[in-house]
């Protein structure tokens, strides 16, 4: 039976009663999730509070700072369905987590170590509202559903990266080109992977063997290859990287490109200069070869216009082989057509896209092996796309299957990942299966 106010006053005095009712009432911290799996010794702590040992089904609150020890980790399942694995030797805070209001937001902070993240309803509604901050960047999904790993590189990570960079060997899976200039909308998709998704290209983005690159209206991309080859894919065009081998053990250097439709401006690199037969640009009308060359080529699949502005090129189709000297242009109709070759008129209209020799990017610097240093943020996207934004507000998209990083100088990069995950060396399955979360090693 409730105690009556008159009884309180009679028993303890008026002043004590007034003091009691005047005391402020502090709300309990907001529950934002619970521990769905735990291994080893881990703790959570509210600001100014005592540490709480974490076990299965332990509640997690807004404001909690979670710390894990060596070979220990926890999986936090949040109220919106998101899951985060806080990896060994990590320090992670939940600054704000609101999955109930109209403007759902999550603001998380990784101070040390790493986390594996699978987004929930907050990101589904507004991907940019789910954010993980680190000392060098802010990481947020760009897809309604995304899985990604965020790690702050430590000394072991730095040492391992330097060792891998020093021993790096080019393979067919290596980056074959990078975007050094771009305008508008240009995308790539890898035809060798039946599960591949289209990737938007931006400055610095990599291109790989078997990639098909497509540009939209009023768009272009200028690519640089490791051997110094430079090409500008013009607007409304599609280019296939059929094969690019350079300094691969046991293979001859070669470049084989196919312009399906649209226009391409090309400048020969060392592969074509050292061996003219090692370069070919295929089109539906004819194959173009070079002898140390700068060329412009365009096709609609039936007609082919081609000009040489440096060196000598030639066309080869069912009608034969025809030289197009420097300062000359040609027009060809059909695979059996004999090219009409003529001096390029002085007032001939030039493509609006930049000629590749005007770009002064040094391929040695563009393809310099860079490794993450201590303090860098490293992000790996395993499902969906993820944005990495540095502290200057500049950002890059880490597409599904890529790894990106941001350092204290604001430099941000991205590379294709291998087929393994940090937690699942086979490259298959989810990193949130409770029975398979040993997480030992913790490399990305």
N, C-alpha and C positions, 0 to 999 in steps of 0.2 A: 504494500500500500504506500503511495507517495507520501513523503513528509510534507506537512502543511507549512506555509510561510510563517504563520503565527507561531508554530512550534519551534521553527528555526530561530526566530527572534527571541522567543522566551528562553530557549536553551543556550544560545551563544551570544546574544546581545545584538543590538541594532547595528552597531558599527561593523562588527564582523560579518553580518549578513550583507550589508551594503558593499563591503569590500569583495565578498564572494561573487555577487551578481555582477559587479563592475569589471571583473577580470576578463580580458579578451579571450575569445575562443578561437584557437588555431585549427584550421582545416587540415585534415590528414592529406598527405601528398597523393596526387592522382595516380591511380594504378594504370599503367600503360601496356603491361604485358606480364609474362611469366616465363620461368625457365623451363624449357621442354626437354633439355638434355644437359648433363653436366659431367665433366671429367676432371678430377684433381681438385686442387684448392683454389677457390675463387671467391671474391667478395664484392659487395656493393655497399655504397655509402652515400647518404644524403648530406648536403652541405651542413657542416657543424654537427653531424650525427655520428654515431658509433658504427663501425663496419659490421655488415651482416654476412654471415657465411651463406653461400648460395648452394641450394640443393634443388632437386627436381620439384617443379610446381611452385617454387618460391616466387612471390610477387615482385615485379619490377616497377619502380615509380618514376614519374617525371622528376628530373633533377638528379637521378642516380648516377654515380660514377662507378663503373665496373672495372675491376682489375683482376687479371688472370696471371698465374705464375707459369713457370717453365713446365711444358708438357701438360698443361691444363687449359681447358676452354669451356665455354658455355654457349648454348643456343638460346637466344631470347626470341620468343614468339609474341609479337605485338598484337594489340587489339584489332588492328585493321588487316591482320593476316600476314604482315611482313615478318620475315625471319632474318635474324642477324647472328652469325657465329662470331663471337669475340675470341680471337685466336690466342695461342699462348703468348705470355709476356706482353700483354696489351693493356692499354689504359684508354677507356672509352666512356664518354658521357652522353646522357640523354638530356639535352638542354630543354627541349620542348617537343611534346608529342601530343597532337590533337587529332584524333580520328573521328570526333563526334560532331563538331560544328560544321557550318556550311563551308568555311574556308579551312579545309583539312591541311595541316602542315606537320612536318617532322624536321627538326633541327638537331642533328647529332654531331658529335665532335670526336675525332680520333686523335688522341694525343701521342700515342706510341703503339707500335705493333701493327695489327691488321684485323680486318673484319671481312667476312663473306656475307653478302647481302642478297636477299630475295625480296623484291618489293611487294606491297599489298595494295589496299584500296586507296591510300593516299596518293600513291604514284599513278594509280589507274585513273583517278579523277584529274589530277594535274601533276604530271611527272616532275616538273620543276619545283614543286613544293616539298619534295623529299630530298633532303640535302645532308651530306656528310662533309664536314669541314676538317681540314688538316692544316698544319702550319703553312703550307705552300699553296693550297688550292681549296676549291669547293667542288665536290663530286655530286652529280645528280643524274638520274636516269633521263633518257630521251624517249623511252618507250613506255607504254602503259604497264607492261610487265617486263622486268629486267632482273638478271642475276649478274652480279659483278663482285670483284674482290678489290678492296682498297688496302694498301699497305704503306707504311712509312719505312723507307729503307734504313736499315741499321748498318753497323760496321761489317757484319758477316755478309749482308746483301751487297754492299759496296765491293768487298774483296772478291766475291764470287762473280760479280758483274765485270770487274776488270779482267779477271782470269778468262771469262768467256769471250770478252772483246778481243783479248790478245790472241786467243786460239780460234777466232771465228774463221770458218771456211765457207765459201760460197757454194750453194747447192741450187738445184732447180726451184726450190721453194723460197729462195732468198728474194728480197725486194729487187725488182728489175728496173724500176723507174720511180721517180718522185715528181710531184707537182711543184713547180717553182714559180708558176704564174697561172692565175685562173680568173675567170669572170663568169658570172651567172651560174647555171645549173649544169653540172657535169657529174656523171655517176659511173660506177664500174660494177661488174658482176663476174664472178669466176665460173666459167663454163665447165671446168673440170670437176666441180662440186655440185652434184644435183640438188643439194640442200642449201646452196649459197643464196644469199639475199643481196639485193642491190645496195651498194654502198655510195653515199654521196661523197664526192671528192672535194677537198679543200686544200689550201696551201700547205705543203709539206707532206701530204698524204702519200702512202706507198701504192704501187701498182705491181702486180705479180704475173708470172706466166699463166696463160689461159684466161687472163682478164679480157673482157669486152668492155670498151669505154664508149660512152654515149654522151654527146653534148646536145643541149637544147637550143632553142632560138636565142640569138644575141649572147651566146656563151662560147667559151673556148677554154682549153687547158694546154699549158706548155709543160712538157715532160722532159726530164733529163735522165739519161741512162748512165750506168757506171762507166762505160767506155767513152763517154762524151757525146754520144748520139743525143740530139735534141729534136723534138718534134712538137709542132703546134697542131692540135686537133681543132679544126674550125667548127663554127656553129652548125647545128643540124647534121651531125656526122657520127659515124660509128667505126671504131677501130678495134681490131682484135690483135692481142699480143699472142701470136701463134707459138712462137718459140724465141726465147732470148737466153743464150748460154754465153757466159763470160767468166773466164778464169775458174771454170769448174773442172775439177780433177777428172781426167779420163774422157773429156768432151772437147770437141773443137768449138771455138768461138763462132757464134752465128746469130743473125738477127732475121727473123721472119715475121713481118707484119702483114695484116690484111685490112685494107680500107674497103669496107662494105658499101658505104655510101657517104657522100659529103666530101669534105676537103681536108688535106693534110699538107703542112709545110714541114720539110725534113732537112736536117743537117747531119751529114755522116759523122760517126765517131771513129774510134781507132779500129773497131772490128772491120768496118767496110773499107777503111783506108789501107789496112794491112792485107786484106784479102777481099777483092771486089766480089768474088763469088759467094762470100759469106753473108751478104746482105741481099734481101729481096723484099719489095713491097708489092703484095699481090692485090689485084682489084678484079671485079667481075669481067673486065674487058681485056686487061693485059697485066703482065708482071713487069715491074719496073726494077731495073738493076742500076748499079752506080759504079763510078770509077773515081771516087772522091768528090762528093757532090752536095749541092744545096738545091732543093727542088720544091715546086708547088704542084700538087696533084688534086684533081677533083673528079668525082664520078657520080652518076645517078643510077649506076648499075647497067646502063646500056652505052652511054657516051663516056668518053674519058678525055679530059683536058689536062695537059701536063707541060710544065715549063722548067727549064734549068737556069738558075741564076748564079750557079757556081759550079765549075768543073764540067763533067760530062755524065749524062745518064742515057739509058736506052730503054726501049719498050720491046717486050717480047710477047707475041700472041700467035694465033694460028697462021697469020700471014707472014710471019718471020720476025727478024730482029732489026730494030731501027734506032740509030743514034739520035739523041737530042742534045746538041752541043750547048755550051754556055751561051746565054743570050738568045736561045731559041725556044719556041713553043710548039705544041702539037695538039691535034684534035683527032680522035679515033672513034669510029662508030662500029660497035659490035666486035665480037671476038675474032671475026675474020677480016675486019677492016684494016686497010693500009693507012697508017697515020699520015695526016697532012702536016708536014713540018715546015715552019716558017720563022723568020726572025721575029722576036718579040717586039711589037710596036713600042716606041718610046713612051707613048701616052696610054699604053695598055692599063686598064684598071687593076689595082692591086688589092689583094684580100685585106680586110680591115684588121684581122688578127695579126699579132706581132710575128715577124719573121724570126725563126729560132736563133739565128746567129746574133740577134740583138740582145739576147739574154746572156749575161756574163757569169752565171752560176758555175762555180768550180765543182765538177763531179767528185773530186777527192774530198771536199768538205761536205758536200751533200750526202755522200755515202760513208762518211767517217763513222766507224763503230763507236757508239756512245753507250755507256753503261750508267745505270742509276747510281748516284752518290748518296752517302749518308744524309738523311733528312729529306730526300726526294720522296714525293708521293707517286706510287706506282699503282695503276688501275688496270685490271683485266676484265673485259666484258665476255661472259660466257653465254649470255642470252639477252637479246635486245641491244640497244645502243646506250652509251653512257657519255655524258659531257664532263670534261675536266676544265675548269675555269681557274686561271691563276689569279694572284692577288691584284693584278693590274686590270682585271676584267676581260682579258683575252681568253678564248676557249678553243678547244678542239674536241671533235667527236671521236670517241673510241668505239668503233663499230664492233658488232658481234664477232668474236674470234680474234680481236686485236688487243694489244697491251699498250697503254699510254703512260706517260709520266709527266710530272711538273716539278721543276726544281726551284730553289730559292731565288734564282735570277729571272724567273718568269718564263723560262723556255719550256715549251710543251711539245711532246712528240707522240707518235703512235706507230706501232708495228704489228704485223700479223703474229698471232700466238701459235704455239704448237698445239697438238691435239690432246695434251694432258692438262689436268687441273691440279691445283696445289693439294687437293684432298683426295683425289681419285686418279691415280696414275694411269689407269686404263683409258681415261678420257670419256667415260660414259657414266650415266647415272647422275644423281643429284648430290650436291655437297651438303645436303641437309638430312640425309638418311642417318638416323641416330646410331644405327649399328655399325656405320662405316665412317666414323669421324675421329680417327686417331690423330689426324692433323700433325703428326710428327714430321719435323723438318721445316714445314711452313714456308716453303719457297713458292713464289708465284709462278 
